[in-house]
Amino acid sequence: MPLSHWVVNPARRRSNGRAHGIAVKLAKVLGTVVATEKDAKLGGLRFLMLGLWGHDNKPAGGSVVAVDAVGAGVGEMVLFASGSSARQTERTDNKPVDAVVMAIVDTWEIEGDEKYRKGESDA
């Protein structure tokens, strides 16, 4: 698993021997997505276009559309979850979503080396 994915729940072993937990991914908000025609359960939700980001504060390639649960803005670094974990926030509970932004990143460091600080090292 790349360092840009942190597991926030300790890995537990399933009966098949595979570990599982909630993978939290790092991304940069690239823009917004507007959909006027959508399932009624998606009404009132704001969608963001995210660019996947690496632990080295560089683009990791790829993108994803996610529901915004925290009021993130374009250019901000965020943490997002996908899969069934995306339906566990107050805004997304029982909604047909597969990705959710649930935190805005202030800073991160790797082995004592600061890689990002909001407002200072925006890439």
BALUMMI-422295 format. One record per atom (N, C-alpha, C): residue in one letter; z, y, x. Coordinates in steps of 0.2 Angstrom, whole numbers, plus 5000, padded with zeros to 4 digits. Example, Ala and Ser with C-alpha at 12.3 -4.5 7.8 and 13.67 -1.06 7.14 Angstrom:
BEGIN
A503949725066
A503949785062
A503949845066
S503549895064
S503649955068
S503950005064
***
This chain:
BEGIN
M500049945004
M500050005000
M500050065004
P499550115003
P499550175007
P500250215007
L500350255012
L500950295011
L500950345006
S500350365003
S500350404998
S500550384991
H500750314991
H501050284985
H501750264987
W502250294983
W502950284984
W503150234978
V503550194979
V503850144974
V504550174973
V504650204966
V505250234965
V505750184962
N505550124960
N506050074958
N505950024964
P506549994966
P506549944971
P506149884969
A505749864973
A505349804972
A505749744970
R505549714964
R505949654961
R505349604961
R505649544962
R505149484962
R505049454955
R504449454953
R504249424946
R504249344947
S504249314942
S504249234942
S503649214946
N503149244947
N502549224950
N502649244958
G503149274960
G503349294967
G503049354969
R502649394965
R502449454966
R502949514965
A502949564969
A503449614968
A503149664963
H503549704960
H503349754955
H503849814955
G503549864953
G503949934953
G503449984950
I503750044950
I503350094947
I503050134953
A502350124954
A502050164960
A501850234958
V502150284962
V502050354960
V501550374966
K501050414963
K500550434968
K500550504969
L500250534974
L500250604976
L499550624975
A499450684972
A498850714970
A498850794970
K498250824970
K498250894970
K497850914963
V498150954959
V497750974953
V497151014955
L496550984953
L495951024954
L495651064948
G495951054942
G495651084937
G495951054930
T495651084925
T495851064918
T495351024915
V495450984910
V494950944906
V495150964898
V494550984895
V494651004888
V494250954884
A494550924879
A494250874874
A494450894867
T493950924863
T494050944857
T494150894852
E493750844853
E493750784848
E494150724852
K494650704849
K495050654853
K495550624847
D495850564849
D496250524845
D496850574843
A497050574837
A497550614834
A498250614838
K498350554841
K498950544845
K498950594851
L498350614853
L498250654859
L498350724858
G498350744852
G498450814850
G499050854853
G498950914856
G499450954859
G499550934866
L499250884869
L499250864876
L498750904880
R498950924886
R498550954891
R498350904896
F497650904898
F497450864903
F497250894909
L497350864915
L497250894922
L496750844925
M496350874929
M495950834934
M496250834941
L496450774943
L496850774949
L496350744955
G496450764961
G496150734967
G496650694970
L496550634972
L497050594975
L497150624982
W497750614985
W497950654991
W498350604995
G498250615002
G498550565007
G499250595009
H499650555012
H500250575015
H500150625021
D499550635024
D499450675029
D499250745027
N499250755020
N499050825017
N498350835017
K497950775016
K497250785016
K496950745010
P496350765008
P496150725002
P496050645004
A496250604999
A496150535000
A495550504997
G495150544993
G494650524990
G494750494983
G494350504978
G494450484971
G494750544967
S494750534960
S495050574956
S495250534950
V495650574946
V495950544939
V496150594935
V496050584928
V496250634923
V496950614921
A497450654920
A498050634918
A498350694913
V498850664909
V499150714905
V499650744909
D499750814907
D500250854911
D500850854907
A501450834910
A502050824906
A502550884909
V502350924914
V502750964917
V502551034918
G501951054916
G501651124916
G501351134923
A501051094926
A500751104933
A500151144933
G500051184938
G499451224938
G498951204943
V498351234943
V497851214947
V498051234955
G497951194959
G498051204966
G498751174968
E499151154963
E499851124965
E499751054967
M500251034971
M500350954973
M500750924968
V500650864965
V501050834960
V501150764961
L501550734958
L501650664958
L501450634951
F501050584951
F500850554944
F500950474944
A501050454938
A501050374938
A500550354933
S500350294933
S499850264929
S500050204926
G499650174922
G499750114918
G500350124913
S500650074912
S501250074907
S501750124908
S501850144915
S502350194917
S502150264914
A501450274913
A501250344911
A501450354904
R501750304900
R501950314893
R502650314892
Q503050334898
Q503750334898
Q504050404898
T503650454898
T503950524898
T504050544890
E504350594889
E504450624882
E503850644879
R503350674883
R502750694880
R502250634879
T502350584883
T501850534882
T502050464879
D502650464876
D502950404873
D502550384867
N502350314868
N501950284862
N501250324861
K500950354867
K500350384866
K499850344870
P499150344868
P498650304872
P498450344879
V498950344883
V498750374890
V498850324896
D498450334901
D498550294907
D498750324913
A498850394913
A499050434919
A499450494916
V499950504920
V500350564918
V500650604924
V500650664924
V500950704930
V501650714927
M502150694931
M502850704929
M503250734934
A502950764940
A503350804944
A502850854948
I503150914950
I502750954954
I503150954961
V502750944966
V503050934973
V503151004976
D503751004979
D504051064983
D503851054990
T504050994993
T503950975000
T503950905001
W503650885007
W503750815009
W503650815016
E504050755019
E504050745026
E503950675028
I503650665034
I503550595036
I503950585043
E504450545043
E504750535049
E505050595053
G505250645049
G505550705051
G505050765052
D504350745051
D503850795052
D503650825045
E503750885044
E503550915037
E502850915037
K502550885032
K501850885030
K501550935025
Y502050955021
Y501851005015
Y502451035013
R502351105012
R502851145009
R502551195004
K502751184998
K502351224992
K502351304994
G501751334994
G501651404995
G501551415003
E501651375007
E501551385014
E501051335017
S500951275015
S500451235018
S500051205013
D499851245008
D499351225003
D498651215006
A498451155005
A497751135008
A497151155004
***
